[in-house]
Amino acid sequence: MRKSIIVLVAAGISMLPDLAVAAGNNDPDWPCIQRKVPELSVAQVWSGDALPETAKEWNKDAAVTQLVDELAARRTSMDAAQKQLEAFVTTLPADQAGEKLAQVFQGLFEKLNREREQVISGIARYAGKQRQMAADLRKKASDIDKLRRDTNADPTELEKQGDQLKWETRVFEERVQSLSYVCEVPTIIEQRLYGLSKLIGQLMPKS
């Protein structure tokens, strides 16, 4: 049983760097299969005409700000988002529709890009704790292995340390599994931003 624990810890420890290499990332500490893209650019998610300078003033309009907050929330389905955007357009004078929709997009881009950056920073911190935890587990496994080879070792103490290592290894594995789910969040945010940008583009006045 003691050998299996040590093998299990070693396998878990090796998982994080292997994922980074498999993804072809230039950041060796990045733990996700998904490629690390620290921040998005407008060009990656917006295929319409160049945004006007006034788009950056989106947070000066209360109606735009409120709409941005509602559309950015993942609880708002894409169908609901489309209906909200269409309803918003009906409240605008025809000559302001393009400008206000551009502001909505700019607000969504800034808000979701910032949220995405925060998630990526959180993943990096989480991965750092995992690496430290893995190093601690490896040392404990090595210490137990030495103790197991000691003919004078106390069997009770050996069992106690082995059980503790087994428990900590289980916690480590659960955290690895949680990390795999969290790694998907930046992509989910990116996909939502792209989907919303398409909806906005479809409502833009044709020149």
Backbone as a printed PyTorch tensor [residue, N CA C, xyz], in Angstrom:
tensor([[[  0.8320,  -1.2110,   0.0000],
         [  0.0000,   0.0000,   0.0000],
         [  0.8580,   1.2500,   0.0000]],

        [[  1.9780,   1.1900,   0.7520],
         [  2.8280,   2.3730,   0.8310],
         [  3.4100,   2.7250,  -0.5480]],

        [[  3.8120,   1.6920,  -1.3080],
         [  4.3720,   1.9550,  -2.6310],
         [  3.3340,   2.5810,  -3.5510]],

        [[  2.0920,   2.0860,  -3.4560],
         [  1.0450,   2.6190,  -4.3270],
         [  0.7690,   4.0750,  -4.0200]],

        [[  0.8750,   4.4610,  -2.7640],
         [  0.6690,   5.8580,  -2.3840],
         [  1.7330,   6.7400,  -3.0220]],

        [[  2.9690,   6.2900,  -2.9550],
         [  4.0700,   7.0770,  -3.5030],
         [  3.9150,   7.2270,  -5.0100]],

        [[  3.5340,   6.1390,  -5.6860],
         [  3.3220,   6.1980,  -7.1380],
         [  2.1920,   7.1550,  -7.4730]],

        [[  1.1290,   7.1280,  -6.6790],
         [ -0.0230,   7.9930,  -6.9040],
         [  0.3530,   9.4580,  -6.7710]],

        [[  1.1250,   9.7710,  -5.7640],
         [  1.5700,  11.1500,  -5.5700],
         [  2.4330,  11.5930,  -6.7370]],

        [[  3.3590,  10.7490,  -7.1540],
         [  4.2480,  11.1080,  -8.2630],
         [  3.4580,  11.3670,  -9.5340]],

        [[  2.4270,  10.5660,  -9.7720],
         [  1.6050,  10.7470, -10.9770],
         [  0.8760,  12.0770, -10.9340]],

        [[  0.3470,  12.4020,  -9.7630],
         [ -0.3730,  13.6660,  -9.6330],
         [  0.5380,  14.8590,  -9.7900]],

        [[  1.7420,  14.7470,  -9.2580],
         [  2.7070,  15.8370,  -9.3480],
         [  3.0930,  16.1090, -10.7970]],

        [[  3.2260,  15.0540, -11.5640],
         [  3.6770,  15.2290, -12.9470],
         [  2.6000,  15.8080, -13.8400]],

        [[  1.3680,  15.8170, -13.3970],
         [  0.2600,  16.2150, -14.2500],
         [  0.3400,  17.6650, -14.6980]],

        [[  0.6560,  18.5730, -13.7940],
         [  0.6260,  19.9930, -14.1280],
         [  1.6180,  20.3680, -15.2230]],

        [[  2.8950,  20.0750, -15.1170],
         [  3.7990,  20.4450, -16.2000],
         [  3.4710,  19.7490, -17.5140]],

        [[  2.9820,  18.5020, -17.4680],
         [  2.6400,  17.8030, -18.6950],
         [  1.5390,  18.5230, -19.4550]],

        [[  0.5530,  19.0400, -18.7330],
         [ -0.5280,  19.7620, -19.3840],
         [  0.0000,  20.9980, -20.0870]],

        [[  0.8990,  21.7010, -19.4550],
         [  1.4260,  22.9210, -20.0620],
         [  2.1720,  22.6090, -21.3500]],

        [[  2.9650,  21.5490, -21.3220],
         [  3.7200,  21.1800, -22.5100],
         [  2.7760,  20.7340, -23.6190]],

        [[  1.7410,  19.9630, -23.2560],
         [  0.8040,  19.4630, -24.2600],
         [  0.0930,  20.5990, -24.9760]],

        [[ -0.1270,  21.6930, -24.2610],
         [ -0.8360,  22.8190, -24.8570],
         [  0.0740,  23.6700, -25.7220]],

        [[  1.3710,  23.4540, -25.6630],
         [  2.2910,  24.2450, -26.4640],
         [  2.3960,  25.6700, -25.9570]],

        [[  2.2190,  25.8720, -24.6620],
         [  2.2620,  27.2130, -24.1220],
         [  3.6960,  27.6680, -23.9320]],

        [[  3.9040,  28.9790, -24.0440],
         [  5.2430,  29.5060, -23.7940],
         [  5.4360,  29.8290, -22.3140]],

        [[  4.4210,  29.6040, -21.4990],
         [  4.5130,  29.7760, -20.0560],
         [  4.5770,  28.3890, -19.4240]],

        [[  5.7410,  27.9560, -18.9510],
         [  5.8790,  26.6030, -18.4130],
         [  5.0740,  26.3750, -17.1490]],

        [[  4.6340,  27.4460, -16.4940],
         [  3.8690,  27.3130, -15.2590],
         [  2.3680,  27.2820, -15.4980]],

        [[  1.9400,  27.4740, -16.7430],
         [  0.5060,  27.4870, -17.0430],
         [ -0.0250,  26.0490, -16.9910]],

        [[ -1.0360,  25.7630, -16.1790],
         [ -1.4360,  24.3780, -15.9230],
         [ -2.5320,  23.8420, -16.8430]],

        [[ -3.0870,  24.6610, -17.7180],
         [ -4.2650,  24.2640, -18.4950],
         [ -3.9050,  23.7130, -19.8660]],

        [[ -4.7550,  22.8240, -20.3650],
         [ -4.6090,  22.3370, -21.7310],
         [ -4.8620,  23.4760, -22.7040]],

        [[ -5.8540,  24.3130, -22.3610],
         [ -6.1750,  25.4630, -23.2010],
         [ -4.9820,  26.4200, -23.2510]],

        [[ -4.6940,  26.9310, -24.4260],
         [ -3.5650,  27.8340, -24.5770],
         [ -3.7880,  29.1140, -23.7820]],

        [[ -2.7480,  29.6080, -23.1710],
         [ -2.8560,  30.8300, -22.3720],
         [ -2.8170,  32.0510, -23.2820]],

        [[ -3.9010,  32.8000, -23.2760],
         [ -3.9790,  34.0900, -23.9740],
         [ -4.3450,  35.1060, -22.8980]],

        [[ -3.3600,  35.8520, -22.3710],
         [ -3.5900,  36.7190, -21.2120],
         [ -4.7380,  37.7080, -21.3850]],

        [[ -4.8680,  38.2920, -22.5610],
         [ -5.9600,  39.2270, -22.7970],
         [ -6.3680,  39.1850, -24.2590]],

        [[ -7.6080,  39.5810, -24.5020],
         [ -8.1450,  39.5660, -25.8560],
         [ -7.9710,  40.9340, -26.5090]],

        [[ -8.0380,  40.9480, -27.8240],
         [ -8.0570,  42.2070, -28.5670],
         [ -9.4270,  42.3390, -29.2190]],

        [[ -9.8150,  43.5680, -29.5040],
         [-11.1080,  43.8190, -30.1410],
         [-11.2050,  43.0490, -31.4590]],

        [[-10.1100,  43.0150, -32.2080],
         [-10.1170,  42.3670, -33.5160],
         [-10.4350,  40.8760, -33.4340]],

        [[-10.1730,  40.2520, -32.2880],
         [-10.4330,  38.8250, -32.1340],
         [-11.9250,  38.5190, -32.0390]],

        [[-12.7140,  39.4790, -31.6070],
         [-14.1320,  39.2010, -31.3670],
         [-15.0790,  40.1310, -32.1160]],

        [[-14.5370,  41.1370, -32.7910],
         [-15.3900,  42.1080, -33.4890],
         [-15.0340,  42.1240, -34.9680]],

        [[-16.0190,  41.8370, -35.8230],
         [-15.7710,  41.7790, -37.2600],
         [-16.4360,  42.9330, -38.0130]],

        [[-17.0380,  43.8670, -37.2770],
         [-17.7070,  44.9880, -37.9170],
         [-16.7610,  46.1160, -38.2580]],

        [[-17.3410,  47.2590, -38.6040],
         [-16.5390,  48.4490, -38.9150],
         [-15.7920,  48.9220, -37.6660]],

        [[-14.8110,  49.7610, -37.8730],
         [-14.0430,  50.3120, -36.7560],
         [-14.9810,  51.0220, -35.7890]],

        [[-14.7420,  50.8260, -34.5150],
         [-15.5960,  51.4370, -33.5010],
         [-15.2920,  52.9270, -33.3870]],

        [[-16.3150,  53.7460, -33.1840],
         [-16.0720,  55.1860, -33.0190],
         [-15.4050,  55.4740, -31.6790]],

        [[-14.7370,  56.5960, -31.5850],
         [-14.0810,  56.9740, -30.3350],
         [-15.0660,  57.0730, -29.1870]],

        [[-16.3080,  57.4490, -29.4940],
         [-17.3250,  57.5960, -28.4520],
         [-17.6980,  56.2620, -27.8090]],

        [[-17.2830,  55.1460, -28.4300],
         [-17.5930,  53.8360, -27.8400],
         [-16.9720,  53.7060, -26.4530]],

        [[-15.8280,  54.3670, -26.2500],
         [-15.1380,  54.2850, -24.9590],
         [-15.8670,  55.0340, -23.8520]],

        [[-16.8840,  55.7960, -24.2180],
         [-17.6600,  56.5480, -23.2250],
         [-18.9070,  55.7830, -22.7910]],

        [[-18.9030,  54.4770, -22.9860],
         [-20.0800,  53.6500, -22.7160],
         [-20.5820,  53.7660, -21.2870]],

        [[-19.6510,  53.9210, -20.3320],
         [-20.0830,  53.9470, -18.9280],
         [-20.6410,  55.3070, -18.4950]],

        [[-20.7290,  56.2430, -19.4310],
         [-21.3520,  57.5320, -19.1250],
         [-22.8540,  57.5020, -19.3880]],

        [[-23.3090,  56.4390, -20.0260],
         [-24.7250,  56.2860, -20.3400],
         [-25.2950,  55.2160, -19.4190]],

        [[-26.2350,  55.6020, -18.5530],
         [-26.7820,  54.6670, -17.5720],
         [-27.4800,  53.4870, -18.2280]],

        [[-28.2080,  53.7400, -19.3140],
         [-28.9320,  52.6590, -19.9910],
         [-27.9580,  51.6610, -20.6060]],

        [[-26.8920,  52.1590, -21.2140],
         [-25.8800,  51.2810, -21.7940],
         [-25.1820,  50.4690, -20.7040]],

        [[-24.8300,  51.1330, -19.6220],
         [-24.1410,  50.4630, -18.5120],
         [-24.9900,  49.3350, -17.9390]],

        [[-26.2650,  49.6000, -17.7480],
         [-27.1600,  48.5800, -17.2100],
         [-27.2760,  47.3970, -18.1670]],

        [[-27.3970,  47.7120, -19.4570],
         [-27.5050,  46.6420, -20.4450],
         [-26.2330,  45.8060, -20.4870]],

        [[-25.0940,  46.4550, -20.4060],
         [-23.8110,  45.7380, -20.4030],
         [-23.7520,  44.7730, -19.2220]],

        [[-24.1440,  45.2380, -18.0450],
         [-24.1280,  44.3820, -16.8560],
         [-25.0360,  43.1670, -17.0290]],

        [[-26.2020,  43.3850, -17.6090],
         [-27.1520,  42.2850, -17.7870],
         [-26.6640,  41.2840, -18.8290]],

        [[-26.1060,  41.7800, -19.9220],
         [-25.6490,  40.8910, -20.9830],
         [-24.3850,  40.1330, -20.5970]],

        [[-23.5570,  40.7490, -19.7820],
         [-22.3010,  40.1000, -19.3760],
         [-22.5490,  38.9300, -18.4360]],

        [[-23.6440,  38.9830, -17.6830],
         [-23.9390,  37.9280, -16.7070],
         [-24.2730,  36.6200, -17.4200]],

        [[-23.5940,  35.5410, -17.0260],
         [-23.8050,  34.2630, -17.6990],
         [-25.1950,  33.6830, -17.4370]],

        [[-25.8810,  34.2050, -16.4350],
         [-27.2450,  33.7320, -16.1930],
         [-28.1980,  34.1960, -17.3000]],

        [[-27.7910,  35.2130, -18.0570],
         [-28.5980,  35.6990, -19.1790],
         [-28.3090,  34.8400, -20.4010]],

        [[-29.3130,  34.1000, -20.8580],
         [-29.1210,  33.2340, -22.0230],
         [-28.9000,  34.0840, -23.2740]],

        [[-28.3620,  33.4670, -24.3010],
         [-28.1220,  34.2010, -25.5390],
         [-29.4430,  34.6120, -26.1920]],

        [[-30.4680,  33.7890, -26.0590],
         [-31.7840,  34.1650, -26.5880],
         [-32.3190,  35.4020, -25.8710]],

        [[-32.1690,  35.4130, -24.5460],
         [-32.6150,  36.5690, -23.7650],
         [-31.7820,  37.7920, -24.1210]],

        [[-30.4890,  37.5930, -24.3350],
         [-29.6020,  38.7000, -24.7000],
         [-30.0290,  39.3170, -26.0240]],

        [[-30.3850,  38.4740, -26.9730],
         [-30.8270,  38.9800, -28.2740],
         [-32.0930,  39.8210, -28.1330]],

        [[-33.0200,  39.3530, -27.3260],
         [-34.2640,  40.0930, -27.1290],
         [-34.0000,  41.4290, -26.4270]],

        [[-33.0800,  41.4280, -25.4650],
         [-32.7550,  42.6660, -24.7640],
         [-32.0980,  43.6760, -25.7040]],

        [[-31.2280,  43.1860, -26.5600],
         [-30.5720,  44.0770, -27.5240],
         [-31.5810,  44.6470, -28.5130]],

        [[-32.4730,  43.8000, -28.9920],
         [-33.4840,  44.2630, -29.9410],
         [-34.3990,  45.2950, -29.2890]],

        [[-34.7620,  45.0620, -28.0280],
         [-35.6170,  46.0100, -27.3130],
         [-34.8790,  47.3280, -27.0890]],

        [[-33.5800,  47.2300, -26.8110],
         [-32.7690,  48.4290, -26.5920],
         [-32.7300,  49.2930, -27.8500]],

        [[-32.5650,  48.6520, -28.9990],
         [-32.4860,  49.3850, -30.2640],
         [-33.7780,  50.1530, -30.5350]],

        [[-34.9030,  49.5800, -30.1570],
         [-36.1890,  50.2540, -30.4220],
         [-36.3450,  51.5360, -29.6180]],

        [[-35.5410,  51.6990, -28.5690],
         [-35.6370,  52.9120, -27.7510],
         [-34.7480,  54.0290, -28.2810]],

        [[-33.9520,  53.7560, -29.3080],
         [-32.9590,  54.7150, -29.7930],
         [-33.4270,  55.4430, -31.0480]],

        [[-33.0930,  56.7150, -31.1640],
         [-33.2870,  57.3970, -32.4410],
         [-32.4490,  56.6990, -33.5020]],

        [[-32.9280,  56.6420, -34.7140],
         [-32.2420,  55.9040, -35.7760],
         [-30.8020,  56.3490, -35.9630]],

        [[-30.5410,  57.6510, -35.7810],
         [-29.1920,  58.1580, -36.0280],
         [-28.2300,  57.8860, -34.8610]],

        [[-28.7370,  57.3070, -33.7640],
         [-27.8770,  57.0090, -32.6180],
         [-27.6640,  55.5010, -32.4220]],

        [[-28.3860,  54.6930, -33.1750],
         [-28.3370,  53.2480, -32.9570],
         [-26.9190,  52.6880, -33.1050]],

        [[-26.2290,  53.0830, -34.1650],
         [-24.8840,  52.5670, -34.3900],
         [-23.9230,  52.9300, -33.2700]],

        [[-23.9790,  54.1820, -32.8490],
         [-23.0740,  54.6410, -31.7960],
         [-23.3500,  53.9300, -30.4770]],

        [[-24.6280,  53.7870, -30.1100],
         [-24.9790,  53.1730, -28.8320],
         [-24.6750,  51.6740, -28.8310]],

        [[-24.8990,  51.0200, -29.9600],
         [-24.5550,  49.6030, -30.0290],
         [-23.0450,  49.4040, -29.9350]],

        [[-22.2960,  50.3330, -30.5240],
         [-20.8360,  50.2710, -30.4080],
         [-20.4110,  50.4320, -28.9500]],

        [[-21.1140,  51.2870, -28.2270],
         [-20.8080,  51.4670, -26.8120],
         [-21.1300,  50.2050, -26.0090]],

        [[-22.2420,  49.5490, -26.3710],
         [-22.5900,  48.3020, -25.6880],
         [-21.4970,  47.2640, -25.9150]],

        [[-21.0380,  47.1530, -27.1530],
         [-19.9670,  46.1920, -27.4240],
         [-18.7070,  46.5510, -26.6430]],

        [[-18.3240,  47.8280, -26.6690],
         [-17.1050,  48.2400, -25.9700],
         [-17.2060,  47.9400, -24.4770]],

        [[-18.3750,  48.2000, -23.9120],
         [-18.5760,  47.9040, -22.4960],
         [-18.4530,  46.4200, -22.2120]],

        [[-19.0660,  45.6040, -23.0580],
         [-18.9730,  44.1530, -22.8830],
         [-17.5300,  43.6770, -23.0390]],

        [[-16.8380,  44.2360, -24.0130],
         [-15.4520,  43.8360, -24.2400],
         [-14.6000,  44.1450, -23.0120]],

        [[-14.7250,  45.3530, -22.4930],
         [-13.9090,  45.7340, -21.3370],
         [-14.2780,  44.9070, -20.1000]],

        [[-15.5610,  44.7220, -19.8910],
         [-16.0200,  44.0170, -18.6910],
         [-15.6440,  42.5380, -18.7260]],

        [[-15.9230,  41.8650, -19.8430],
         [-15.6460,  40.4400, -19.9310],
         [-14.1520,  40.1590, -20.0760]],

        [[-13.4340,  41.0350, -20.7480],
         [-11.9900,  40.8630, -20.8530],
         [-11.3430,  40.9850, -19.4740]],

        [[-11.8200,  41.9510, -18.6920],
         [-11.2910,  42.1180, -17.3310],
         [-11.6300,  40.9030, -16.4590]],

        [[-12.8610,  40.4110, -16.5880],
         [-13.2620,  39.2250, -15.8320],
         [-12.3950,  38.0280, -16.2180]],

        [[-12.1410,  37.9020, -17.4920],
         [-11.3210,  36.8020, -17.9990],
         [ -9.8870,  36.8930, -17.4700]],

        [[ -9.3280,  38.0950, -17.4490],
         [ -7.9770,  38.2980, -16.9230],
         [ -7.9060,  37.9090, -15.4480]],

        [[ -8.9570,  38.2400, -14.6880],
         [ -8.9890,  37.8980, -13.2690],
         [ -9.0260,  36.3880, -13.0750]],

        [[ -9.7790,  35.7020, -13.9270],
         [ -9.8400,  34.2470, -13.8400],
         [ -8.4680,  33.6380, -14.1420]],

        [[ -7.8070,  34.1500, -15.1670],
         [ -6.4870,  33.6390, -15.5370],
         [ -5.4770,  33.8610, -14.4030]],

        [[ -5.5480,  35.0200, -13.7630],
         [ -4.6560,  35.2840, -12.6230],
         [ -4.9540,  34.3220, -11.4780]],

        [[ -6.2440,  34.0520, -11.2580],
         [ -6.6310,  33.1130, -10.2090],
         [ -6.1410,  31.7040, -10.5030]],

        [[ -6.2050,  31.3000, -11.7640],
         [ -5.7070,  29.9840, -12.1520],
         [ -4.2130,  29.8820, -11.8750]],

        [[ -3.4820,  30.9290, -12.1950],
         [ -2.0300,  30.9240, -11.9680],
         [ -1.7090,  30.7860, -10.4820]],

        [[ -2.4620,  31.5110,  -9.6420],
         [ -2.2320,  31.4120,  -8.1930],
         [ -2.5740,  30.0110,  -7.6950]],

        [[ -3.6770,  29.4670,  -8.1690],
         [ -4.1190,  28.1330,  -7.7750],
         [ -3.0690,  27.0890,  -8.1650]],

        [[ -2.5470,  27.2250,  -9.3850],
         [ -1.5380,  26.2820,  -9.8670],
         [ -0.2580,  26.3730,  -9.0350]],

        [[  0.0870,  27.5920,  -8.6190],
         [  1.2640,  27.7610,  -7.7800],
         [  1.1190,  27.0140,  -6.4600]],

        [[ -0.0760,  27.0880,  -5.8720],
         [ -0.3340,  26.3600,  -4.6220],
         [ -0.2880,  24.8570,  -4.8560]],

        [[ -0.7780,  24.4340,  -6.0310],
         [ -0.7270,  23.0170,  -6.3610],
         [  0.7080,  22.5080,  -6.4720]],

        [[  1.5640,  23.3080,  -7.0950],
         [  2.9610,  22.8860,  -7.2280],
         [  3.6290,  22.7670,  -5.8660]],

        [[  3.3150,  23.7040,  -4.9710],
         [  3.8860,  23.6400,  -3.6240],
         [  3.3550,  22.4280,  -2.8760]],

        [[  2.0490,  22.1880,  -3.0430],
         [  1.4310,  21.0350,  -2.3980],
         [  2.0280,  19.7340,  -2.9270]],

        [[  2.2730,  19.7010,  -4.2390],
         [  2.8740,  18.5110,  -4.8490],
         [  4.2750,  18.2700,  -4.3080]],

        [[  5.0370,  19.3360,  -4.1560],
         [  6.3920,  19.2030,  -3.6170],
         [  6.3580,  18.6830,  -2.1830]],

        [[  5.4100,  19.1840,  -1.3950],
         [  5.2790,  18.7150,  -0.0070],
         [  4.9020,  17.2400,   0.0420]],

        [[  3.9890,  16.8370,  -0.8400],
         [  3.5670,  15.4390,  -0.8640],
         [  4.7050,  14.5250,  -1.2980]],

        [[  5.4800,  14.9850,  -2.2500],
         [  6.6080,  14.1760,  -2.7030],
         [  7.6090,  13.9600,  -1.5660]],

        [[  7.8620,  15.0130,  -0.7890],
         [  8.7960,  14.8890,   0.3300],
         [  8.2400,  13.9350,   1.3950]],

        [[  6.9490,  14.0860,   1.6810],
         [  6.3460,  13.2110,   2.6890],
         [  6.3790,  11.7570,   2.2300]],

        [[  6.1190,  11.5350,   0.9410],
         [  6.1530,  10.1750,   0.4040],
         [  7.5610,   9.5890,   0.5140]],

        [[  8.5600,  10.4310,   0.2330],
         [  9.9500,   9.9760,   0.3400],
         [ 10.3020,   9.6520,   1.7840]],

        [[  9.8590,  10.4860,   2.7200],
         [ 10.1360,  10.2590,   4.1450],
         [  9.4940,   8.9520,   4.6250]],

        [[  8.2740,   8.7000,   4.1580],
         [  7.5860,   7.4750,   4.5590],
         [  8.3010,   6.2560,   3.9750]],

        [[  8.7880,   6.3960,   2.7520],
         [  9.5010,   5.2980,   2.1210],
         [ 10.7610,   4.9540,   2.9070]],

        [[ 11.4610,   5.9820,   3.3710],
         [ 12.6590,   5.7510,   4.1930],
         [ 12.2790,   5.0810,   5.5040]],

        [[ 11.1720,   5.5630,   6.0940],
         [ 10.7300,   5.0040,   7.3610],
         [ 10.3260,   3.5400,   7.1960]],

        [[  9.7240,   3.2270,   6.0580],
         [  9.2780,   1.8590,   5.7940],
         [ 10.4680,   0.8970,   5.6810]],

        [[ 11.6000,   1.4300,   5.1970],
         [ 12.7960,   0.5840,   5.0580],
         [ 13.5660,   0.4490,   6.3740]],

        [[ 13.1940,   1.2340,   7.3660],
         [ 13.8620,   1.1890,   8.6710],
         [ 13.2730,   0.0460,   9.4920]],

        [[ 14.0850,  -0.9430,   9.7760],
         [ 13.5950,  -2.1150,  10.5180],
         [ 13.1780,  -1.7620,  11.9450]],

        [[ 13.6440,  -0.6370,  12.4560],
         [ 13.3000,  -0.2280,  13.8210],
         [ 12.1210,   0.7490,  13.8600]],

        [[ 11.5180,   0.9980,  12.7270],
         [ 10.4240,   1.9650,  12.6640],
         [  9.2130,   1.4650,  13.4330]],

        [[  8.5180,   2.4070,  14.0450],
         [  7.2940,   2.0960,  14.7800],
         [  6.1590,   1.8520,  13.7790]],

        [[  5.6040,   0.6540,  13.7310],
         [  4.5360,   0.3510,  12.7650],
         [  3.3230,   1.2740,  12.9080]],

        [[  3.0260,   1.6580,  14.1430],
         [  1.8770,   2.5410,  14.3710],
         [  2.1150,   3.9080,  13.7490]],

        [[  3.3280,   4.4250,  13.9520],
         [  3.6730,   5.7330,  13.3830],
         [  3.7050,   5.6610,  11.8570]],

        [[  4.2050,   4.5580,  11.3350],
         [  4.2560,   4.3770,   9.8870],
         [  2.8420,   4.3730,   9.2960]],

        [[  1.9460,   3.6820,   9.9650],
         [  0.5610,   3.6340,   9.4890],
         [ -0.1000,   5.0070,   9.5770]],

        [[  0.1870,   5.7130,  10.6750],
         [ -0.3880,   7.0490,  10.8630],
         [  0.0570,   8.0080,   9.7590]],

        [[  1.3540,   8.0150,   9.4780],
         [  1.8710,   8.9020,   8.4390],
         [  1.3600,   8.4920,   7.0520]],

        [[  1.2450,   7.1840,   6.8370],
         [  0.7300,   6.7020,   5.5630],
         [ -0.7190,   7.1190,   5.3350]],

        [[ -1.5190,   7.0430,   6.3740],
         [ -2.9310,   7.4470,   6.2600],
         [ -3.0440,   8.9470,   5.9960]],

        [[ -2.1830,   9.7250,   6.6690],
         [ -2.2010,  11.1690,   6.4750],
         [ -1.8150,  11.5220,   5.0370]],

        [[ -0.7980,  10.8330,   4.5310],
         [ -0.3690,  11.0830,   3.1520],
         [ -1.4690,  10.6960,   2.1620]],

        [[ -2.1280,   9.5980,   2.4460],
         [ -3.2060,   9.1550,   1.5740],
         [ -4.3240,  10.1950,   1.5240]],

        [[ -4.6470,  10.7580,   2.6850],
         [ -5.6980,  11.7820,   2.7470],
         [ -5.2790,  13.0460,   1.9930]],

        [[ -4.0610,  13.5000,   2.2260],
         [ -3.5780,  14.7140,   1.5630],
         [ -3.4740,  14.5180,   0.0490]],

        [[ -3.1330,  13.2990,  -0.3660],
         [ -3.0620,  12.9980,  -1.7950],
         [ -4.4470,  13.0720,  -2.4240]],

        [[ -5.4510,  12.6030,  -1.7050],
         [ -6.8190,  12.6580,  -2.2100],
         [ -7.2690,  14.1110,  -2.3870]],

        [[ -6.9130,  14.9470,  -1.4000],
         [ -7.2410,  16.3690,  -1.5000],
         [ -6.5530,  16.9890,  -2.7180]],

        [[ -5.2930,  16.6230,  -2.8960],
         [ -4.5290,  17.1290,  -4.0390],
         [ -5.1990,  16.7420,  -5.3600]],

        [[ -5.6250,  15.4870,  -5.4730],
         [ -6.2590,  15.0090,  -6.6990],
         [ -7.5750,  15.7420,  -6.9630]],

        [[ -8.3300,  16.0040,  -5.8930],
         [ -9.5940,  16.7260,  -6.0490],
         [ -9.3380,  18.1510,  -6.5370]],

        [[ -8.2620,  18.7520,  -6.0550],
         [ -7.9100,  20.0980,  -6.4960],
         [ -7.4520,  20.0930,  -7.9610]],

        [[ -6.7710,  19.0380,  -8.3800],
         [ -6.3830,  18.9180,  -9.7860],
         [ -7.6270,  18.8410, -10.6580]],

        [[ -8.6150,  18.0520, -10.2180],
         [ -9.8530,  17.9210, -10.9680],
         [-10.5910,  19.2520, -11.0470]],

        [[-10.6360,  19.9720,  -9.9200],
         [-11.2890,  21.2800,  -9.9070],
         [-10.5990,  22.2420, -10.8660]],

        [[ -9.2800,  22.1670, -10.9130],
         [ -8.5210,  23.0480, -11.7940],
         [ -8.8750,  22.8010, -13.2530]],

        [[ -9.1260,  21.5550, -13.6100],
         [ -9.4660,  21.2520, -15.0080],
         [-10.7750,  21.9210, -15.4020]],

        [[-11.7060,  22.0470, -14.4490],
         [-12.9630,  22.7380, -14.7400],
         [-12.7450,  24.2470, -14.8520]],

        [[-11.9670,  24.7780, -13.9300],
         [-11.7100,  26.2190, -13.9220],
         [-10.9800,  26.6450, -15.1880]],

        [[-10.1470,  25.7660, -15.7250],
         [ -9.3930,  26.0860, -16.9420],
         [-10.3060,  26.3770, -18.1230]],

        [[-11.5390,  25.8920, -18.0670],
         [-12.4730,  26.1040, -19.1700],
         [-13.1190,  27.4880, -19.1300]],

        [[-13.0690,  28.1470, -17.9700],
         [-13.7990,  29.4050, -17.7980],
         [-13.3320,  30.5080, -18.7460]],

        [[-12.0180,  30.7500, -18.9230],
         [-11.6130,  31.8040, -19.8690],
         [-12.1710,  31.5900, -21.2660]],

        [[-12.2040,  30.3330, -21.7220],
         [-12.7540,  30.0430, -23.0500],
         [-14.2540,  30.2950, -23.0860]],

        [[-14.9400,  29.9460, -22.0030],
         [-16.3850,  30.1930, -21.9280],
         [-16.6770,  31.6830, -22.0150]],

        [[-15.8870,  32.4840, -21.3120],
         [-16.0670,  33.9350, -21.3490],
         [-15.7950,  34.4650, -22.7590]],

        [[-14.7320,  33.9780, -23.3700],
         [-14.3830,  34.4060, -24.7280],
         [-15.5010,  34.0650, -25.7120]],

        [[-16.0410,  32.8730, -25.5870],
         [-17.1190,  32.4530, -26.4830],
         [-18.3700,  33.3070, -26.2870]],

        [[-18.6360,  33.6610, -25.0420],
         [-19.8020,  34.5060, -24.7740],
         [-19.6090,  35.8920, -25.3860]],

        [[-18.4350,  36.4410, -25.2200],
         [-18.1500,  37.7540, -25.7840],
         [-18.2840,  37.7220, -27.3080]],

        [[-17.7730,  36.6750, -27.9250],
         [-17.8710,  36.5600, -29.3790],
         [-19.3310,  36.4360, -29.8130]],

        [[-20.1090,  35.6350, -29.0900],
         [-21.5190,  35.4700, -29.4190],
         [-22.2960,  36.7690, -29.2930]],

        [[-22.0110,  37.5190, -28.2380],
         [-22.6840,  38.8020, -28.0460],
         [-22.2770,  39.8080, -29.1210]],

        [[-21.0130,  39.7760, -29.5120],
         [-20.5560,  40.6990, -30.5520],
         [-21.2590,  40.4170, -31.8740]],

        [[-21.5330,  39.1330, -32.1560],
         [-22.2490,  38.7880, -33.3770],
         [-23.6820,  39.3220, -33.3300]],

        [[-24.3210,  39.1990, -32.1750],
         [-25.6840,  39.7170, -32.0360],
         [-25.7160,  41.2280, -32.2540]],

        [[-24.7420,  41.9140, -31.6710],
         [-24.6770,  43.3700, -31.8260],
         [-24.4120,  43.7320, -33.2800]],

        [[-23.4980,  42.9960, -33.9190],
         [-23.1800,  43.2700, -35.3150],
         [-24.3800,  43.1300, -36.2320]],

        [[-25.2240,  42.1610, -35.9220],
         [-26.4120,  41.9410, -36.7380],
         [-27.4290,  43.0770, -36.6280]],

        [[-27.3630,  43.8140, -35.5110],
         [-28.3030,  44.9200, -35.2900],
         [-27.7380,  46.2680, -35.7210]],

        [[-26.4670,  46.2670, -36.0920],
         [-25.8480,  47.5340, -36.5300],
         [-26.5100,  48.0300, -37.8100]],

        [[-26.7770,  49.3490, -37.8890],
         [-27.3550,  49.9100, -39.1210],
         [-26.4480,  49.6480, -40.3120]],

        [[-27.0310,  49.3100, -41.4280],
         [-26.2520,  49.0620, -42.6280],
         [-25.9020,  50.3830, -43.2970]],

        [[-24.6380,  50.5530, -43.6380],
         [-24.1930,  51.8120, -44.2470],
         [-24.4490,  51.8010, -45.7360]]])
